[in-house]
Amino acid sequence: MQWTKKDLLGLENLTAEEITVILDTARAFAQIATRSIKKVPALRGKTVVNLFFEPSTRTRVSFEVAEKRLSADIVNVNIAASSVTKGETLLDTVKNLCSYRIDAIVVRHSCAGVPHYLAENIEPSVVNAGDGMHEHPTQALLDIYTLREKFGDLKGLKVAIVGDISHSRVARSNIWGLQKLGAHVTVVGPSTLIPREIERMGEGVEVSYDLPATLKKVDAVNMLRIQREREQQVQFPSLREYARYFGLSTKLIDQTPESLIVMHPGPINRGVELSGTVADGPRSVILQQVTNGLAVRMAVLFLVTGGTQIKEE
Amino acid sequence: MIIADKTKFAETLDALAGSLSELPLEDTILVGIQRRGVYIAQRLAALLEAKTGKKVSQGILDITFYRDDLSLVALRPVVHSTSIPDDINDKIVVLVDDVLFSGRTIRAALDALADNGRAKAVKLAVLVDRGWRELPIQADFVGLNAKTKYEEKVNVKMQELDGEDLVEVVEKK
């Protein structure tokens, strides 16, 4: 099957075949990072704009490196120094950028739906780098890619996602993507951080408040960052208490099978959701996730920019 | 129209392997171009080992990212893997493909190879040369020369992918 979309907005509306095309293409791109010349001319002469309204290190840098290794010309817009501060609207900002005949925009915004809104209104491809608490498709794709490299077929695979699920776009995109590929998801966290009715999401999500019990039953666990600022709010008594019940400590990991895979989208709060020893330990694939993220983003950019010409029918 | 049946196919590969055996095989890598070039390279390597007792290094190359028509084709072609196990510096790379036509695939393959190192020399071995070059590219080792019309298509079928060994020339639809 072939990829036919001009944008990547989320995983909710992708089919399993479409997700597989991205993963297969990513594998081809992963090989390039092992050469001494880590570049291909696939997007030569194309212009990609990175529009990050929220801070980011990992996603932002990896998109930038991906674009460069595809030989694209890139523009990083510094929102704080732009006319957005003078009150220019989102659509005006983006339409002005499109006047330079750019080929793609990679956008991260605190409002859900921004990438979808832009995709309907502009010609260049839109890639969602995170929209509010809604989706973060490239993160989920790289998580799924990492699992696929470890386990092969994901049908029947049991994955736990642990942490502040209610505020997590990473969790949501992962749930969509994993379910489409046949995996089973359990979310774990304090009840104050698990959204109501999540058990009805997609094919059905299991909810657990008992991390040690869940870890004995799953093949992989994805630990989400607990935002330190939430400690000031009422969702849990203290970071220390959170870490005690929902953190992945060395003591806890020792009670799990050695085959359990530990993932984290980063950045890690060492000692809170994940102990440093576990993060650096043999079950952890955290740095592989980051490497895989580059290949996945190259694949996404390659595929969506091919989709721009389809509408001319 | 079938221009090579199973027997002719095998004879052609055998003759190609014979010509390739003249190369210094310890310094040679056969790099098959996805997809059928890969199977042809594998068969040639097996024939060479049978003839000379020497094992020849093999690699596989997908040239999708180096195509010169990426801006023109609307849908992305399926990308297969690339794997060149040895360092190609100081080696003779023999690119292997099924059909040589416009030469653009080989031009892309040369660019891809250049991003993998600096080969001592690059040679080209093809099962069928059907003419109609659009670039100044030539094959060093040719299995079959086929005189074709531009509108025709040369199909190479292989046991590994298509269930039979066959070369046919057909009208393009």
Boltz contact constraints between the chains, C-beta under 6 A:
constraints:
  - contact:
      token1: [A, 2]
      token2: [B, 75]
      max_distance: 6.0
  - contact:
      token1: [A, 3]
      token2: [B, 76]
      max_distance: 6.0
  - contact:
      token1: [A, 25]
      token2: [B, 79]
      max_distance: 6.0
  - contact:
      token1: [A, 28]
      token2: [B, 79]
      max_distance: 6.0
  - contact:
      token1: [A, 28]
      token2: [B, 81]
      max_distance: 6.0
  - contact:
      token1: [A, 31]
      token2: [B, 82]
      max_distance: 6.0
  - contact:
      token1: [A, 35]
      token2: [B, 116]
      max_distance: 6.0
  - contact:
      token1: [A, 37]
      token2: [B, 115]
      max_distance: 6.0
  - contact:
      token1: [A, 40]
      token2: [B, 65]
      max_distance: 6.0
  - contact:
      token1: [A, 42]
      token2: [B, 65]
      max_distance: 6.0
  - contact:
      token1: [A, 303]
      token2: [B, 76]
      max_distance: 6.0
  - contact:
      token1: [A, 306]
      token2: [B, 76]
      max_distance: 6.0
  - contact:
      token1: [A, 309]
      token2: [B, 74]
      max_distance: 6.0
  - contact:
      token1: [A, 310]
      token2: [B, 74]
      max_distance: 6.0
